[in-house]
Amino acid sequence: MRALALASVLAALPPLCTPARAEFPCDELWGERNAVYGEAGYCFRTPRGIKAFGNADCRYDDIADVPLSARDRAKVAEIQRQERAAGCPR
């Protein structure tokens, strides 16, 4: 009987991934992902990217040209997976 009552209470709660709640994890994931590119020398184009990371030491205008280690590529891929799962905007 208690399990049924708990299930009813949980079902009545709002979803965890509402746009307002999803925004913070998405911002955090965006920052983590772009920090990898920024440290590797990517030249950011958007005002958001430039404001967050700057372009003082950038060397690569095309993200495909940024040399990433296997570890960094795996990290970026995992962050992108998390962004998709959280429904983050592209």
MDTraj code that builds the backbone (N, CA, C; nanometers):
import mdtraj as md
import numpy as np

residues = "MET ARG ALA LEU ALA LEU ALA SER VAL LEU ALA ALA LEU PRO PRO LEU CYS THR PRO ALA ARG ALA GLU PHE PRO CYS ASP GLU LEU TRP GLY GLU ARG ASN ALA VAL TYR GLY GLU ALA GLY TYR CYS PHE ARG THR PRO ARG GLY ILE LYS ALA PHE GLY ASN ALA ASP CYS ARG TYR ASP ASP ILE ALA ASP VAL PRO LEU SER ALA ARG ASP ARG ALA LYS VAL ALA GLU ILE GLN ARG GLN GLU ARG ALA ALA GLY CYS PRO ARG".split()
xyz = np.array([
    [0.0817, -0.1184, 0.0000],
    [0.0000, 0.0000, 0.0000],
    [0.0871, 0.1261, 0.0000],
    [0.1958, 0.1255, 0.0794],
    [0.2834, 0.2424, 0.0863],
    [0.3535, 0.2666, -0.0479],
    [0.3924, 0.1598, -0.1166],
    [0.4589, 0.1753, -0.2461],
    [0.3666, 0.2443, -0.3457],
    [0.2406, 0.2110, -0.3421],
    [0.1435, 0.2730, -0.4313],
    [0.1278, 0.4215, -0.3991],
    [0.1237, 0.4544, -0.2705],
    [0.1117, 0.5949, -0.2295],
    [0.2355, 0.6729, -0.2733],
    [0.3534, 0.6149, -0.2569],
    [0.4770, 0.6814, -0.2978],
    [0.4791, 0.7005, -0.4483],
    [0.4352, 0.6003, -0.5214],
    [0.4309, 0.6105, -0.6668],
    [0.3373, 0.7238, -0.7097],
    [0.2239, 0.7394, -0.6406],
    [0.1296, 0.8469, -0.6724],
    [0.1912, 0.9833, -0.6467],
    [0.2639, 0.9961, -0.5363],
    [0.3290, 1.1223, -0.5030],
    [0.4354, 1.1547, -0.6072],
    [0.5181, 1.0561, -0.6428],
    [0.6235, 1.0781, -0.7419],
    [0.5663, 1.1140, -0.8780],
    [0.4571, 1.0512, -0.9153],
    [0.3949, 1.0797, -1.0447],
    [0.3396, 1.2214, -1.0498],
    [0.3030, 1.2761, -0.9360],
    [0.2460, 1.4106, -0.9308],
    [0.3523, 1.5208, -0.9350],
    [0.4778, 1.4843, -0.9122],
    [0.5845, 1.5839, -0.9135],
    [0.6136, 1.6301, -1.0552],
    [0.6571, 1.7568, -1.0711],
    [0.6920, 1.8036, -1.2053],
    [0.8171, 1.7324, -1.2548],
    [0.8344, 1.7211, -1.3866],
    [0.9543, 1.6543, -1.4396],
    [1.0802, 1.7313, -1.4023],
    [1.1899, 1.6598, -1.3862],
    [1.3163, 1.7215, -1.3466],
    [1.3801, 1.8010, -1.4579],
    [1.3531, 1.7677, -1.5807],
    [1.4229, 1.8314, -1.6915],
    [1.3353, 1.9353, -1.7612],
    [1.2769, 2.0228, -1.6827],
    [1.2028, 2.1340, -1.7417],
    [1.3043, 2.2304, -1.7997],
    [1.2654, 2.3182, -1.8923],
    [1.3635, 2.4103, -1.9514],
    [1.4415, 2.4906, -1.8475],
    [1.3762, 2.5379, -1.7424],
    [1.4482, 2.6167, -1.6411],
    [1.5525, 2.5324, -1.5693],
    [1.5198, 2.4081, -1.5388],
    [1.6152, 2.3219, -1.4704],
    [1.7228, 2.2699, -1.5643],
    [1.6906, 2.2520, -1.6906],
    [1.7873, 2.1986, -1.7865],
    [1.8919, 2.3030, -1.8237],
    [1.8577, 2.4292, -1.8059],
    [1.9477, 2.5352, -1.8494],
    [2.0824, 2.5289, -1.7774],
    [2.0813, 2.5123, -1.6458],
    [2.2084, 2.5124, -1.5731],
    [2.2979, 2.3960, -1.6139],
    [2.2479, 2.2727, -1.6165],
    [2.3370, 2.1642, -1.6606],
    [2.3859, 2.1860, -1.8035],
    [2.3019, 2.2413, -1.8883],
    [2.3429, 2.2660, -2.0265],
    [2.4533, 2.3703, -2.0312],
    [2.4407, 2.4748, -1.9520],
    [2.5451, 2.5771, -1.9473],
    [2.6761, 2.5181, -1.8964],
    [2.6659, 2.4348, -1.7955],
    [2.7860, 2.3723, -1.7398],
    [2.8518, 2.2799, -1.8420],
    [2.7720, 2.1999, -1.9090],
    [2.8255, 2.1088, -2.0103],
    [2.8854, 2.1867, -2.1268],
    [2.8187, 2.2933, -2.1678],
    [2.8716, 2.3791, -2.2741],
    [3.0098, 2.4316, -2.2353],
    [3.0222, 2.4777, -2.1126],
    [3.1492, 2.5311, -2.0655],
    [3.2585, 2.4256, -2.0626],
    [3.2256, 2.3066, -2.0135],
    [3.3250, 2.1984, -2.0080],
    [3.3724, 2.1603, -2.1477],
    [3.2769, 2.1462, -2.2387],
    [3.3110, 2.1056, -2.3757],
    [3.3971, 2.2116, -2.4436],
    [3.3564, 2.3353, -2.4332],
    [3.4298, 2.4408, -2.5006],
    [3.5623, 2.4731, -2.4344],
    [3.5767, 2.4443, -2.3063],
    [3.7058, 2.4615, -2.2397],
    [3.8099, 2.3693, -2.3027],
    [3.7688, 2.2486, -2.3399],
    [3.8605, 2.1551, -2.4058],
    [3.9101, 2.2164, -2.5368],
    [3.8172, 2.2699, -2.6152],
    [3.8552, 2.3318, -2.7427],
    [3.9374, 2.4583, -2.7220],
    [3.8992, 2.5384, -2.6240],
    [3.9727, 2.6615, -2.5973],
    [4.1167, 2.6355, -2.5557],
    [4.1361, 2.5353, -2.4702],
    [4.2718, 2.5006, -2.4260],
    [4.3571, 2.4476, -2.5409],
    [4.2902, 2.3920, -2.6424],
    [4.3624, 2.3380, -2.7573],
    [4.3863, 2.4426, -2.8667],
    [4.3348, 2.5661, -2.8451],
    [4.3641, 2.6720, -2.9397],
    [4.2538, 2.7114, -3.0358],
    [4.1314, 2.6702, -3.0090],
    [4.0208, 2.7063, -3.0978],
    [3.9899, 2.8555, -3.0874],
    [3.9599, 2.9183, -3.2010],
    [3.9207, 3.0592, -3.2056],
    [3.7678, 3.0663, -3.2052],
    [3.7139, 3.1117, -3.0960],
    [3.5688, 3.1184, -3.0823],
    [3.5116, 3.2296, -3.1687],
    [3.3914, 3.2048, -3.2218],
    [3.3262, 3.3004, -3.3111],
    [3.2094, 3.3715, -3.2452],
    [3.1433, 3.3031, -3.1521],
    [3.0244, 3.3622, -3.0914],
    [3.0636, 3.4560, -2.9775],
    [2.9810, 3.5572, -2.9526],
    [3.0090, 3.6459, -2.8389],
    [3.0181, 3.5687, -2.7068],
    [2.9338, 3.4674, -2.6913],
    [2.9361, 3.3869, -2.5689],
    [3.0701, 3.3163, -2.5524],
    [3.1185, 3.2529, -2.6595],
    [3.2457, 3.1816, -2.6541],
    [3.3630, 3.2747, -2.6301],
    [3.3613, 3.3882, -2.6992],
    [3.4704, 3.4849, -2.6838],
    [3.4709, 3.5419, -2.5422],
    [3.3518, 3.5723, -2.4906],
    [3.3429, 3.6264, -2.3546],
    [3.3921, 3.5253, -2.2513],
    [3.3563, 3.3994, -2.2696],
    [3.3926, 3.2962, -2.1725],
    [3.5395, 3.2555, -2.1811],
    [3.5938, 3.2480, -2.3019],
    [3.7279, 3.1906, -2.3183],
    [3.8288, 3.2847, -2.3832],
    [3.7816, 3.3884, -2.4493],
    [3.8717, 3.4785, -2.5189],
    [3.9334, 3.4127, -2.6412],
    [4.0085, 3.4906, -2.7154],
    [4.0746, 3.4392, -2.8355],
    [4.2209, 3.4798, -2.8396],
    [4.2765, 3.5181, -2.7263],
    [4.4135, 3.5701, -2.7224],
    [4.5158, 3.4707, -2.7771],
    [4.5039, 3.3453, -2.7430],
    [4.6020, 3.2452, -2.7865],
    [4.5437, 3.1457, -2.8866],
    [4.4402, 3.1870, -2.9583],
    [4.3772, 3.0918, -3.0502],
    [4.4610, 3.0738, -3.1765],
    [4.4483, 2.9548, -3.2347],
    [4.5248, 2.9224, -3.3551],
    [4.4411, 2.8539, -3.4627],
    [4.3221, 2.8065, -3.4302],
    [4.2422, 2.7273, -3.5242],
    [4.1030, 2.7878, -3.5409],
    [4.0734, 2.8299, -3.6638],
    [3.9421, 2.8870, -3.6929],
    [3.8358, 2.7795, -3.7147],
    [3.8772, 2.6644, -3.7612],
    [3.7845, 2.5538, -3.7882],
    [3.7971, 2.4509, -3.6767],
    [3.6850, 2.4196, -3.6135],
    [3.6877, 2.3257, -3.5007],
    [3.7409, 2.1888, -3.5429],
    [3.7235, 2.1538, -3.6703],
    [3.7726, 2.0249, -3.7206],
    [3.9254, 2.0210, -3.7252],
    [3.9896, 2.1370, -3.7266],
    [4.1357, 2.1433, -3.7318],
    [4.2016, 2.1409, -3.5943],
    [4.1227, 2.1521, -3.4891],
    [4.1780, 2.1571, -3.3535],
    [4.2342, 2.0193, -3.3181],
    [4.3636, 2.0126, -3.2883],
    [4.4230, 1.8830, -3.2549],
    [4.3882, 1.8433, -3.1108],
    [4.3083, 1.7379, -3.0987],
    [4.2702, 1.6878, -2.9665],
    [4.3309, 1.5502, -2.9456],
    [4.3741, 1.5254, -2.8243],
    [4.4235, 1.3922, -2.7889],
    [4.3052, 1.2958, -2.7876],
    [4.3348, 1.1683, -2.7849],
    [4.2287, 1.0681, -2.7771],
    [4.1468, 1.0882, -2.6499],
    [4.2133, 1.1242, -2.5435],
    [4.1445, 1.1478, -2.4160],
    [4.0487, 1.2670, -2.4280],
    [4.0955, 1.3754, -2.4910],
    [4.0103, 1.4934, -2.5079],
    [3.8938, 1.4654, -2.6026],
    [3.9183, 1.3895, -2.7096],
    [3.8092, 1.3526, -2.8008],
    [3.7034, 1.2715, -2.7279],
    [3.7486, 1.1784, -2.6428],
    [3.6550, 1.0968, -2.5651],
    [3.5766, 1.1835, -2.4665],
    [3.6441, 1.2799, -2.4055],
    [3.5772, 1.3699, -2.3113],
    [3.4709, 1.4526, -2.3825],
    [3.5041, 1.5078, -2.4983],
    [3.4087, 1.5865, -2.5762],
    [3.2903, 1.4993, -2.6175],
    [3.3158, 1.3781, -2.6616],
    [3.2084, 1.2875, -2.7030],
    [3.1153, 1.2563, -2.5855],
    [3.1708, 1.2355, -2.4678],
    [3.0890, 1.2070, -2.3495],
    [3.0054, 1.3298, -2.3116],
    [3.0646, 1.4466, -2.3168],
    [2.9909, 1.5694, -2.2858],
    [2.8775, 1.5882, -2.3859],
    [2.9036, 1.5648, -2.5136],
    [2.7992, 1.5775, -2.6154],
    [2.6868, 1.4766, -2.5916],
    [2.7212, 1.3571, -2.5474],
    [2.6192, 1.2568, -2.5149],
    [2.5311, 1.3085, -2.4017],
    [2.5941, 1.3664, -2.2992],
    [2.5190, 1.4205, -2.1861],
    [2.4313, 1.5385, -2.2292],
    [2.4831, 1.6206, -2.3188],
    [2.4047, 1.7337, -2.3695],
    [2.2806, 1.6838, -2.4441],
    [2.2976, 1.5814, -2.5269],
    [2.1819, 1.5251, -2.5992],
    [2.0814, 1.4664, -2.5012],
    [2.1304, 1.3925, -2.4010],
    [2.0412, 1.3294, -2.3032],
    [1.9639, 1.4340, -2.2226],
    [2.0259, 1.5491, -2.1975],
    [1.9604, 1.6553, -2.1213],
    [1.8735, 1.7443, -2.2096],
    [1.8777, 1.7212, -2.3409],
    [1.7975, 1.8023, -2.4320],
    [1.8503, 1.9441, -2.4474],
    [1.9808, 1.9590, -2.4356],
    [2.0416, 2.0907, -2.4471],
    [2.0289, 2.1428, -2.5899],
    [2.0136, 2.2748, -2.6051],
    [2.0069, 2.3306, -2.7408],
    [2.1413, 2.3158, -2.8105],
    [2.1369, 2.3073, -2.9391],
    [2.2609, 2.2921, -3.0167],
    [2.3142, 2.4245, -3.0570],
])
top = md.Topology()
chain = top.add_chain()
for i, resn in enumerate(residues, 1):
    res = top.add_residue(resn, chain, resSeq=i)
    for name in ("N", "CA", "C"):
        top.add_atom(name, md.element.get_by_symbol(name[0]), res)
traj = md.Trajectory(xyz[None], top)
